[in-house]
Structure formats: C-alpha cells, structure tokens
Amino acid sequence: MAEIVMRSAAGEYRLQIPDDRLLAHHPLPEVTPIPSGRVEASIRQAVERPIAAAPLSQLARNASTAAVIVDDWARPGVTRHTVAPIILDVLNECGIDDEQITVVMARGVGLAPPVETVNSAFGPALMGRKVHKEISSYHPSRLAFFGYSSRGTPIWIDDAVASADLRIGIGIAFPSPWGGCSGGAKILVPGAAGAETIRQNHSLMVNVAMGSTDSQGLLDREEIADIVGLDLLINLVVNLDGEMVELNAGEVRQTHRHIIEAYRRHYQVELSQKPDIIVTTLDRFQGYPMVSLYPFVDGCLPGAELVAGPGATLIVAGRCPQGIGAGMAEYMRTTYTMEDLACLKPQAGTLAFAAIMLAARFARCREQYSLVAVVDDLAASECREIGMRKAATLQDAVDQALEAQGGQAKVAILPGLGNITLPKLAPAAERVTQGENWAQETGP
C-alpha cells in the first residue's frame, strides 16, 4: 500500500493507494527563483539582447512617449512591483521621463476592484513615481480603432496604448484554455482591448487544447499585436511563490514560444498511460486568489482533457470560500444544456459571455467525466446543482472511485493540475490514444 502525502496551499492530504493502482504522484514542483541580487541585471540584459527585436535603448531612441502594459491585480505582483520599475528606469535613461509614460494595468474582461486594491497592485515603486497610471478602459471614448484582423476581429485598443510612440507589454506566461497559453499577445488582447475585440477573439477559443501555441485565438491576438504595434514583449515564468524563475524579451511570437518552452521545462509532467482517476487541488501561483471553483473549471478540467479519456474520475480538493464563483454558478447548473449555453452566448454581455464559455467547458467535461469535490466550502447540495458529487474526505473519494472504476484502474496524483502542472502523455501512450481515436472515427 502506497502512503501518499499530497501537499497543497489548503494543507496536506494523506492517502493510501494500492501499489499496483498508483500510476504517478507528481508533487507541486519547487523551482528556484533568480537570486535577488541578479534580478535587475537579468531584466536589463533581456531588454538589451532581445529575441528577434531591436534593443529597448534603440526602440526608445526616437520615442517621446511610452505605454507600459502590465498584468492585472489577480496575477503575481512581480511584473508590476519588480520588472516595470526597472523598465521605467531604462526608459528614463533613454530620455523618456516618467511624466511621458503611462502604465496601463491590463484588466481584460475583469471588473475594476476597489481603489485600494488597484493601488496595492501597482505597488509602492510605481505609486511613488510620476508616471500616469490607469486601468485599461472599456468605454468607446477611450478606445482607438485599428480596423479588423484577417479573422474578422474589430480592433479596439485602449487609447493610452494606441497613442504612445513606444508600446511595451510585461506579463507572466503559463498554459491556459483561453487560446492555449497566457502571456504573449494576451497582454494586449484581451488585456488592453475593448469589449467587442475581446468578445470576437474569445469566440475563437472554443475547444482549444491547453498549452497549444497554434490556436486561432492566439494567432488572431498576435496579428492584432502586429497591427497595433507592440514593440517589445517581456514575459516571465514564476514559481509557486510568485518569484521570477526565467525572463525573456523581444518580438511577440518568438518571445512567447521561448518562454512557454521554459515553462514546460519546469512544470510539465509525463504520464505513461491515461489515468482512470486523477486527484488534484485548486492550487495556483501565489497572487491568484484561491477563492472560488474557478481554478477547477479554468485549469483542472482542461488539464485533465490532455491526458484522461472519457469515463475517468476527476477528484479535486482545496478551499474556495467564495463557493462556485460569481457568474459561473448560474450557468454551470445542470438545468442548462450545451444547446442552452450555445444559444445564450451570442446574447450575453462581455462578462456573462466569459462565464457562459466557462460553463460550456464545464458542461462538456461533466458529460465525459465523473466529477468529485472534497471542498469544505461547498455544500453537497451546491455540488449536486452543478453535477458534481461531494465526498467527505479525499480518502473516501479515492476509495469510491477505485471501486466504481474496478479492474486495474490507475490513479494519478497531480496537485495544481492545469493551473501549475502541465500534464502530457508519453509518446507511446499518445500513439495508443491516436489509434483509439482513429478506430472510433472510422469504425470497423
């Protein structure tokens, strides 16, 4: 009998699993950050030796104004508290004073939080400078129009970004079902884009594999970044504490691809075969509030889709004091069919549109998998309402899943699935899966 200790931000979970049933246990990875004494040098080196782009000092030579777009308040603060102030110093050295720089916090589809939260997110280093500071705008009077992308997306961009001579994006990169990967051109779309731009681009992201770098939504964003003119992209990989592990800078596409490969080196795990049962947690990188079931829908489920076949059981443990989550709770109910959600999506406003897209993914996975919650903050009745089962303990959930799956069912323990850990099947397992898919599609 294997004795497993699964560690999570919500605490430790102890499990006993028969040795012949345990396929894999990949603990949350502990990744060493760049030493604090080398952080500034690393940032300066990255922007002066960028990938497929001119050095920042050269880009700034003929610019009198600059816009620096940074991740929002829900992401780790390192982009705003550490990287952005150093970039501002470089711009100052190149002759662009603070008064001629606007730091734009890229909110995407998010509602604006209280002023205190915004100020804290900018951080003391930025709050203490004379740069202009704002949250990206939705209002048409503060958006500039750049025409249409080749995929038909109307391009509305925050005017502070559009009007600047020099445009720099700073973001954290990680796999995401919203177009394959965060980071890259997402700092601009949805980050600093108008509602109609976000809506159309997000419509291209249905059924996108997490971690992919060739989806239509991602390619659309990158084309828009070319049209608008995102002059320099700075992307980071962070560890569980939100500290910088790797950083690069340069042209949008190549910089993003390089940083995603770096992410894979640190956080990708390989499974020798498809698991019948996955045990995971709601963990995300520090700075992503673990307050609702959102990390399960946005991370764990698309992560499971990469490695688990239909009929698998997905068990999630953790804390979500805000329950299922505002907006999602309505559309995730079992009374909404996939057809209902498809009909509602074109009628919804921007925020409800995002919630409906999340609910549609959840509904699809609910049809494929058995979903079990070991979450103190969710009542059994709430779980039933959305088609999940509530288990008293993680051991109970695993024991019941082993009994239900029967035979030689295999368990993979993958804390932070999809939110931190990016799973993949070993090449041999992928070939088996492809063969199964071909047989199902072509018939006997």
VOMAR-304097 format. One record per residue (C-alpha): residue number from 1; residue in one letter; x, y, z. Coordinates in steps of 0.001 Angstrom, whole numbers, plus 524288, in hexadecimal, padded with zeros to 5 digits. Each point is the difference from the previous one (the first is absolute). Example, Ala and Ser with C-alpha at 12.3 -4.5 7.8 and 13.67 -1.06 7.14 Angstrom:
// VOMAR-304097
    n  res      u      v      w
    1    A  8300C  7EE6C  81E78
    2    S  8055A  80D70  7FD6C
//
This chain:
// VOMAR-304097
    n  res      u      v      w
    1    M  80000  80000  80000
    2    A  805C8  80D20  7FBEB
    3    E  7FF98  80AA5  80A67
    4    I  7FE4F  80D13  7F91A
    5    V  800DD  80DB1  8058F
    6    M  7FA49  809A6  7F644
    7    R  803CA  80DE5  80375
    8    S  7F799  80BA1  7FC93
    9    A  7FE28  80E34  803EC
   10    A  7F400  7FB1D  80742
   11    G  80830  7F66C  8080A
   12    E  80493  7F1F3  7FF17
   13    Y  7F7AE  7F497  7FB89
   14    R  8041D  7F238  803BB
   15    L  7FC0F  7F493  7F786
   16    Q  801CF  7F169  7FF77
   17    I  7FF8F  7FA36  7F265
   18    P  80318  7F1EB  7FC0F
   19    D  80D85  7FFAA  7F9DF
   20    D  7FB19  7F9DA  7F377
   21    R  7F5C7  80AB7  7FE5B
   22    L  8091C  80BC8  8015F
   23    L  803CF  804C2  7F281
   24    A  80725  80C60  80429
   25    H  801AE  809EC  80AD6
   26    H  805C6  80CEA  7FB7D
   27    P  800DB  80971  80BA4
   28    L  7FF0E  80E9A  7FDD1
   29    P  80D47  80395  7FA38
   30    E  8094E  8084D  807F9
   31    V  80749  808C3  7F672
   32    T  80B3E  808BF  8042B
   33    P  7FE36  80E5D  7FC6D
   34    I  80A25  808FB  7FA23
   35    P  80827  804DC  80BA9
   36    S  7FB87  80D6D  80473
   37    G  80D68  805B7  7FD67
   38    R  7FF31  7FC0D  7F1AE
   39    V  7F202  80414  7FCFC
   40    E  802C2  80DBB  7FAF9
   41    A  80B8F  7FB7B  7F7CD
   42    S  7F7B1  7F51C  7FA38
   43    I  7F545  80991  7FC22
   44    R  80985  809B2  7FA17
   45    Q  80706  7F565  7F887
   46    A  7F330  7FAB2  7FA9D
   47    V  7FB93  80D18  7FA7D
   48    E  80D64  80353  7FA6E
   49    R  801A7  7F27D  7F9B6
   50    P  7F204  7FD31  7FBE7
   51    I  7FB3B  7F4EF  7F76C
   52    A  7FE06  80461  7F1D0
   53    A  7FE1B  80E4A  803CF
   54    A  807FA  80C66  8019E
   55    P  8055F  80306  80DA7
   56    L  7F72D  80852  80884
   57    S  80A0C  80AF8  7FFF4
   58    Q  7FEF6  80077  7F126
   59    L  7F127  7FF08  7FFDA
   60    A  7FF28  80B62  8098D
   61    R  80969  80889  7F873
   62    N  7F5B3  806BB  7F79F
   63    A  7F4A6  7FF11  80998
   64    S  7FB19  80B12  80884
   65    T  7F4CD  7F862  80685
   66    A  7FE8E  7F1F2  8046B
   67    A  7F55E  7F6C4  804B2
   68    V  803CE  7F4B4  808C7
   69    I  7F53F  7F5BC  8013B
   70    V  800B0  7F75E  80C20
   71    D  7F865  7F43C  80523
   72    D  7F41F  802A6  80878
   73    W  7FDE9  7FEF5  80EB8
   74    A  7FC44  7F189  7FF82
   75    R  80D84  7FBE8  7FB4E
   76    P  80CCC  7FF85  807A7
   77    G  80535  80D95  802C0
   78    V  80DB0  7FDF8  7FA95
   79    T  7FCAF  80633  7F2C3
   80    R  7FB18  80C68  80695
   81    H  80855  800A4  80C39
   82    T  80D18  7FB8B  7FA81
   83    V  800D8  7FFC2  7F126
   84    A  7F84D  80C43  7FC5E
   85    P  807B9  80966  808DB
   86    I  80CCD  7FB50  7F9FB
   87    I  7FA7F  801C2  7F246
   88    L  7FBFC  80DCE  803C9
   89    D  80DFA  8028F  8047F
   90    V  8050C  7FB74  7F2C8
   91    L  7F650  808DE  7F902
   92    N  80445  80B75  80886
   93    E  80E24  7FD45  7FC60
   94    C  7FBE2  8005A  7F1B1
   95    G  7F9F6  80D8B  801AB
   96    I  7F1A6  7FC9F  8026C
   97    D  7FC2D  8062A  80CF8
   98    D  7F5FF  7FA23  80945
   99    E  7F62D  80AB2  7FC6D
  100    Q  80019  7FAF1  7F1FD
  101    I  7FD53  7F1CF  803D8
  102    T  7F2DB  7F984  802B7
  103    V  7FF8A  7F31B  80743
  104    V  7F39C  7F8F3  7FBCC
  105    M  7FAEF  7F4CD  8084C
  106    A  7FA22  7F615  7F6A5
  107    R  7F2F0  7FBDC  8059E
  108    G  7FAB6  7F854  7F465
  109    V  7F1EE  7FC76  80363
  110    G  801A4  80288  80E87
  111    L  7F7FF  809BC  807B2
  112    A  807C4  80A99  806DB
  113    P  802A3  7FD0E  80E6C
  114    P  8005C  80A2C  80AF1
  115    V  809DA  80B0D  7FEC3
  116    E  807EA  7FA7A  80B51
  117    T  8018C  7F324  7F8A7
  118    V  80455  80706  7F3AD
  119    N  809E8  8084A  80762
  120    S  8054B  7F40C  806EE
  121    A  800EB  7F8D2  7F300
  122    F  807F0  80AF5  7F9DA
  123    G  808DA  7FF2D  80BE4
  124    P  807D9  80A48  80749
  125    A  80AB1  8012E  7F5BB
  126    L  7F660  80416  7F567
  127    M  7F6FB  80794  80912
  128    G  80BA7  8083A  8042E
  129    R  8033D  80443  7F218
  130    K  7FA1C  80AAF  7F78C
  131    V  7FC0C  7F6B2  7F524
  132    H  7F1BE  8000E  7FC06
  133    K  7F901  7F408  80537
  134    E  7F31E  7FA87  7FB26
  135    I  7F7E5  7F3C6  7FE2E
  136    S  7FD3A  7FCBA  7F1CD
  137    S  7F30B  805BA  7FB8C
  138    Y  7F3A5  7FA2C  7FA2A
  139    H  7F9B5  80D12  7FCE5
  140    P  7FF96  8034D  7F16E
  141    S  80495  80DE3  802AD
  142    R  80CE8  7FA7F  80501
  143    L  8024D  7F5FB  7F549
  144    A  806BD  80132  7F2D8
  145    F  7FBC3  7F828  7F413
  146    F  80A33  7F8ED  7F7C8
  147    G  7F722  7F93B  7F620
  148    Y  7FDDE  7F14A  7FF6B
  149    S  808BF  7F42C  80109
  150    S  7FFDC  7F605  7F4E9
  151    R  7F720  7F792  8088F
  152    G  7F5FC  80AD6  800FD
  153    T  80324  80525  80D9B
  154    P  7FD56  80EA6  8016D
  155    I  80C13  805F0  8064E
  156    W  7FCBD  8098E  80AF3
  157    I  80B9F  8033C  808D4
  158    D  80161  8088C  80C10
  159    D  80368  80DA9  7FB6A
  160    A  80B90  8019B  80944
  161    V  8063D  7F44E  7F950
  162    A  7FBBB  803DB  7F255
  163    S  80528  80DFA  80103
  164    A  80D70  7FCC6  80587
  165    D  80C2E  80061  7F789
  166    L  8056A  7F3CA  806AA
  167    R  7F7FE  7F46D  804E0
  168    I  8054A  7F5D8  8097B
  169    G  7F8C3  7F45E  805CF
  170    I  80411  7F90E  80C8D
  171    G  7F915  7F362  803A9
  172    I  800FF  7F2A7  80652
  173    A  7FF0F  7F43B  7F6F1
  174    F  7F944  7F32B  80320
  175    P  7F6F9  7F64E  7F918
  176    S  7F1D1  8040F  7FEDE
  177    P  7F3C7  7FAD5  7F93D
  178    W  7FD6B  80DEA  7FB5C
  179    G  80781  7FEC6  7F35F
  180    G  80A31  7F611  8047D
  181    C  8092D  80862  8081A
  182    S  7FFEC  80C76  807E6
  183    G  80AEF  809AD  7FE44
  184    G  803B3  8047F  7F26C
  185    A  7F637  808B1  7F904
  186    K  7F5CB  7FDBA  80AA8
  187    I  805BA  80BDC  806D1
  188    L  7F9C0  807D1  7F4ED
  189    V  7F416  7F781  7FCC1
  190    P  7F87E  7FE71  808B0
  191    G  808C9  807CE  80922
  192    A  7FE98  80DC9  7FA97
  193    A  7F553  7FDAD  7F5E6
  194    G  7F1E7  8044C  7FEE5
  195    A  7F46E  7F72E  802D3
  196    E  7FCCC  7FCB2  7F1D1
  197    T  80E21  7FC75  7FD27
  198    I  8005B  7F719  80BDE
  199    R  7F30E  7F9C5  7FC9A
  200    Q  803AE  7FCB7  7F1FF
  201    N  80D97  7FB27  80380
  202    H  7FAB8  7F786  80B06
  203    S  7F636  7FA1C  7F67C
  204    L  80BBA  7F9FA  7F915
  205    M  8041E  7F8BD  80C48
  206    V  7F5AC  7F576  80161
  207    N  805D1  7F250  801C5
  208    V  80E1A  804C0  7FFD6
  209    A  809F5  7F6BB  8060A
  210    M  806D5  805C6  80BC7
  211    G  80E57  80275  7FD00
  212    S  7FE59  8009D  7F144
  213    T  806B4  80AF5  7F883
  214    D  7F8C5  7FF42  7F315
  215    S  7F1C0  802BC  80352
  216    Q  7F824  809BC  7F804
  217    G  7FDB4  80890  80BEE
  218    L  80E8B  80113  802BD
  219    L  80367  8028A  7F1BC
  220    D  7F564  80A73  7FF81
  221    R  805C1  806C9  80BE7
  222    E  80D98  7FFAA  7FA16
  223    E  7FB27  805E9  7F349
  224    I  7F959  80AD8  807B9
  225    A  80CB5  8027D  8076F
  226    D  806A5  801DF  7F2C4
  227    I  7F569  8093B  7FB29
  228    V  7FFFE  80836  80C66
  229    G  80EB8  7FF7F  80181
  230    L  803F1  7F953  80CB6
  231    D  80E52  803BA  7FF1E
  232    L  8059F  7F779  80AC3
  233    L  7FA8C  7F49A  807C4
  234    I  8059E  7FC1D  80D2C
  235    N  7FB6A  7F2CC  8052F
  236    L  802DB  7F8F2  80CAF
  237    V  7FED3  7F291  805FF
  238    V  7FDB5  8005C  80EB0
  239    N  8009B  7F5ED  80AE6
  240    L  7F585  7FC91  809E4
  241    D  80371  80BF1  8081C
  242    G  7FE6E  8090A  7F455
  243    E  80EBB  80238  7FEC5
  244    M  8069D  80174  7F2D6
  245    V  80620  7F36A  7FB06
  246    E  802BD  803A2  7F1E7
  247    L  7FE42  80C30  7F7C9
  248    N  80194  8036D  7F1BE
  249    A  7FCB8  80B5B  7F71B
  250    G  7FE72  802B2  7F19C
  251    E  7F6B2  7FE4A  7F48F
  252    V  7F2A7  7FB34  80458
  253    R  7FF2E  7F2A1  7F967
  254    Q  80DBC  7FB1F  80224
  255    T  800F5  80547  80DC7
  256    H  7F342  7F961  803BC
  257    R  803FA  7F2E8  7FA0C
  258    H  80D1D  8006E  80718
  259    I  7F9D5  802D2  80D37
  260    I  7F5B7  7F558  7FE71
  261    E  80AF4  7F640  7FD6B
  262    A  80661  804E0  80C80
  263    Y  7F323  7FDD3  80714
  264    R  7FF77  7F215  7FAF5
  265    R  80DB6  7FD42  80509
  266    H  7FBE8  803AE  80DB7
  267    Y  7F1ED  7FB8A  800F5
  268    Q  7FCC6  7F5A9  7F5DE
  269    V  7FE33  7F211  804E9
  270    E  7FEC2  7F39D  7F7FA
  271    L  7F6CA  7F4A7  80231
  272    S  802CA  7F288  7FA73
  273    Q  7F19C  7FD6B  7FD61
  274    K  7F2B1  80652  80139
  275    P  7FB9E  80056  80E4C
  276    D  7F2A6  7FB0A  803EA
  277    I  7FFEA  808B4  80C1C
  278    I  80686  80D42  801B2
  279    V  801A2  8063E  80D5F
  280    T  80328  80E73  7FFA8
  281    T  7FEFF  80CBD  807B2
  282    L  7FB9E  80E04  7FDBD
  283    D  80DE5  80542  80123
  284    R  80489  80B31  7F783
  285    F  80BFE  808A6  80067
  286    Q  8005A  80999  80B3F
  287    G  7F82C  80BF0  7FC3A
  288    Y  7F4EA  7F846  7F9E2
  289    P  7F5BD  80042  80AB9
  290    M  7FB66  7F243  80353
  291    V  7F281  804F8  8036C
  292    S  7F683  7F8C4  7F707
  293    L  7FEA6  7F3FD  7F76C
  294    Y  8056A  807D1  7F486
  295    P  80D7F  7F94D  80024
  296    F  7F91E  7F2E3  7FE9A
  297    V  7F832  8042F  7F417
  298    D  80AA6  80855  7F9C5
  299    G  80BBA  7F763  8033D
  300    C  7FD60  7F25A  80532
  301    L  7F5CF  7FC1D  7F5E3
  302    P  807A0  8042F  7F3E2
  303    G  80C13  7F9CA  80629
  304    A  7F8A9  7F33A  801A9
  305    E  7FB89  8007C  7F1D5
  306    L  80E48  7FEFB  7FBD7
  307    V  801EA  7F290  8061F
  308    A  7F336  7F9C6  80485
  309    G  7F68A  7F896  7F77B
  310    P  7F11D  8000C  800FE
  311    G  7FAF5  7F965  80C44
  312    A  80B3F  8043A  808B9
  313    T  7FDAF  80539  80DBB
  314    L  80567  80D5B  8039B
  315    I  8010C  802EF  80E96
  316    V  80349  80DCB  8048A
  317    A  803C3  80463  80DAF
  318    G  8025D  80D80  8058D
  319    R  7F950  80C28  80516
  320    C  7F6B3  8093D  7F908
  321    P  7F9E8  8092B  80A05
  322    Q  7F86B  80716  7F545
  323    G  7F9BA  7F34D  7FBC5
  324    I  7FDE3  7FCED  7F1B5
  325    G  8029D  80DFD  7FC02
  326    A  7F85F  80BE6  7FBCB
  327    G  7FA0B  7FE8B  7F28C
  328    M  80438  7F1E2  7FE0F
  329    A  7F68D  7FAB9  80A36
  330    E  7F448  8038C  7F7B3
  331    Y  80452  7F9FB  7F32F
  332    M  806B0  7F3E6  8058C
  333    R  7F337  7FA84  80525
  334    T  7FBC3  7F322  7F9E4
  335    T  7F363  80666  7FB89
  336    Y  807FE  806B2  7F54C
  337    T  802C3  7F6F2  7F4A1
  338    M  80B0B  801E4  7F649
  339    E  7F5AC  804B0  7F66D
  340    D  7FAFB  809FB  809DB
  341    L  80D96  80585  801EC
  342    A  80286  8008C  7F164
  343    C  7F384  807F8  7FE5B
  344    L  8030F  80909  80B66
  345    K  80DFA  80334  7FC1C
  346    P  7FD1E  8096F  7F4BF
  347    Q  7F5DD  8070A  8084F
  348    A  808D1  80263  80BB9
  349    G  807AD  80BF1  803EA
  350    T  80EC2  7FF0D  80128
  351    L  8009C  7FB2E  80E09
  352    A  7F4C7  7F64B  7FEB3
  353    F  805E0  7FB9B  7F312
  354    A  80C77  7FBBD  8070D
  355    A  7F817  7F909  80A89
  356    I  7F80E  7F8D3  7F5B6
  357    M  80C55  7FB8A  7F8FB
  358    L  80545  7FAA1  80CCD
  359    A  7F301  7F967  802BF
  360    A  8000F  7F9D8  7F277
  361    R  80D57  7F9F7  802A7
  362    F  7FB13  7FB29  80D15
  363    A  7F3D6  7FA1A  7F9CA
  364    R  80824  7F8F3  7F5D9
  365    C  808FD  7FA5D  80A69
  366    R  7F46E  7FC68  8088B
  367    E  7FB4B  7F759  7F4D6
  368    Q  80D4F  7F974  7FECF
  369    Y  80492  7FE78  80E08
  370    S  7FB35  7FCF9  80D99
  371    L  802CF  80C62  807E5
  372    V  80237  7FF42  80EB5
  373    A  80285  80B3E  80970
  374    V  806E2  7FF1F  80D2B
  375    V  7FE23  80E59  80319
  376    D  7FB7E  80468  80D71
  377    D  7FA23  80C9F  7FAAB
  378    L  7F69E  7F917  7F6B8
  379    A  7F391  7F9AD  8051E
  380    A  7FB9E  7F2F2  7FA7B
  381    S  7F3D3  806AE  7FA9D
  382    E  8085A  80A06  7F8A9
  383    C  80806  7F50C  7FA1F
  384    R  7F3D6  7F8A4  7FBA6
  385    E  7FAA3  80C5F  7F9BC
  386    I  80B90  80062  7F69F
  387    G  80169  7F14F  7FE26
  388    M  80B43  7FD2A  80951
  389    R  8003E  7F6A7  80B70
  390    K  8047F  80460  80D76
  391    A  808D2  7F6A2  80799
  392    A  802B6  80129  80E8E
  393    T  80E9B  7FD6E  7FF00
  394    L  809EC  7FE58  7F52F
  395    Q  80246  7F1DB  80420
  396    D  7F16C  7FD57  7FEE0
  397    A  7FFD3  8060E  7F280
  398    V  80B75  7F7C6  7FB40
  399    D  7FACA  7F367  805F7
  400    Q  7F2B1  80205  7F9CD
  401    A  8060B  80343  7F2D4
  402    L  8088E  7F3C7  80059
  403    E  7F427  7F7B6  802F5
  404    A  7F7EF  80667  7F555
  405    Q  80ABB  7FF27  7F5CB
  406    G  80313  7F1E1  803AE
  407    G  809D8  7F720  7F976
  408    Q  80D88  805BB  7FF37
  409    A  7FC50  80E5E  800B5
  410    K  80BD6  808E2  80144
  411    V  8010C  80C2D  80880
  412    A  80818  80C0B  7FCA5
  413    I  80241  809DC  80AE4
  414    L  8028B  80D25  7F98D
  415    P  7FE39  80BA7  8093C
  416    G  7FE18  80CE3  7F907
  417    L  7FBE4  7F907  7F381
  418    G  7FEC7  80998  7F4C7
  419    N  8027E  80B96  808FA
  420    I  80E32  7FC9D  802BF
  421    T  802E1  7F23F  7FB60
  422    L  7FE92  7FE03  7F153
  423    P  7FDF7  7F184  7FD31
  424    K  80322  7F890  7F3A2
  425    L  7FF53  7F1D5  7FBC3
  426    A  80C9B  7F8E6  7FCCE
  427    P  801F2  7FE22  7F146
  428    A  7FC08  7F1A0  800AE
  429    A  7F36D  8037E  8072A
  430    E  7FD2B  80AC5  7F623
  431    R  80139  7F63F  7F4D7
  432    V  7F66E  7F6E3  806C8
  433    T  7F681  80B44  80209
  434    Q  80122  80436  7F1C9
  435    G  7FD61  7F20A  7FBBD
  436    E  7F3F5  7FF4C  80891
  437    N  7FB0E  80CE1  7FA99
  438    W  80236  7FB6C  7F1F9
  439    A  7F8A6  7F35D  80298
  440    Q  7F4AA  80769  80635
  441    E  7FF3D  8098E  7F490
  442    T  80133  7F603  7F4FB
  443    G  7F8C9  7F469  805FD
  444    P  8031B  7F1BF  7FD89
//
